[in-house]
């Protein structure tokens, strides 16, 4: 590819991204926390945290409280605040957790972090 053609291509792509409002590397709020895919991501996070912490506790997802996404060229980071309860725990008292899940373009998910929160 000639240098001038490459420069025109890069400029065109940059212009398209700026006019469509696409933003990379910035956390954006999730508009519909009840979306099935968001629930799937939250379930994945809770289930994988259970695998890591056995036999200490086993959590059950109750609700996605808040969420943000961060888009990358190769995938999306999901930062979710979820409420979960210990399975078989007395009173099923909800506790809050922050889960970060990375999902690549092939829909392969990876639990990046899962930590308890004191407040939401």
N, C-alpha and C positions, 0 to 999 in steps of 0.2 A: 504494500500500500504506500502510495506517495505521501510525503509529509503534509502537503496541503489537504489531501483527502482525509487523512487522519484527523487533522485539526478541525475541519468542517464537521466531521462525524462527532467528535467530542463536544464541540460547541452546540450542535443540534441536540444531543442527549441532555446536556446541562440545561439548555433552554426548556426542553420538554419537562424535565423534572421540576424546574422552578415554577412553571406555569400550572402544573397539575397539583401542586401543593404537597408532593411526596416529601417526606422527611425521614432521613435515616439517622440513626444514633440518638434519637430523641424519644423519650417516653411519652406516649400518647394514651389518654384514657380509653378504656374499652367502653363502647357505647351500650352494648347489650350483654350484661353479665349473665343472662339466662340462656344465651346462645348455647346450643348443644356442643359445639366445639370447645367453648370455654369450660363447660362442665367436664368434658372429656380430659382437658388439660389438668383441671383441678383434681379429678379422680386419679389421674396418672401420678400427680405429685404426692397425694396422700398414700396411695398404694406403695409407691417406691420408698417413701419415708418409713412405712411399716416394714419393708424388707430390710432396711438399714438398722432399725432399732429393735428388732425381735430379740429377745422376749420381753424387753422393757415395757412396751405398750403397743397397742394396735389401735389406730385411729379410724374413724368413719367420718367422711365428709358430710357436713351439714349444709353449708351454703358458701357461695362465693360472695364475699362482702364488697370487695373493691378489686380493680384490675387495671393494669396498664400494659401496653405492648411497645416493643422497641424493634423496628424493622431493620434488617440487614439485607444485603444482596443475596446471601445464602440461606436466610431463614428469619425466624422471629423469636425474640425473647418475650415470655409472658411473665409479668410480676403480679401475682395474685395474693390477696389477703383472703384467707378462708377461715371459716369456723369449722371445727371438728371436735368430736367427742371420743373419749376412750371407749372402745367396744366393751360392754359388760361393766363399765364403770358405774358407780352409784350415782343416780340422779342424772346421768347423761349431761353433765355440765359442759357447756361449750367453752373451748379455748380458741384463741386466735393464732394463726400461723402465717408467715410470709413464705410463699413458694416462688421460686424462679425456675422456669422450665424453658429450655431452648428446643425449638422444633425446626428442623431443616426443610428444604424444599421437597424432600421425599417423604415428609411427615414422620420422620424418625425423631422421637422425643428423648431429651436428656434432662434429668433433674439436676439443676445447677446448685440450688440451695433450698433448704427447708428449715425454718427456725421459728421458735415460739415468739410471740409478741406479748408485751405486758398490756398495751392498750391499742385500740384501733384508731 
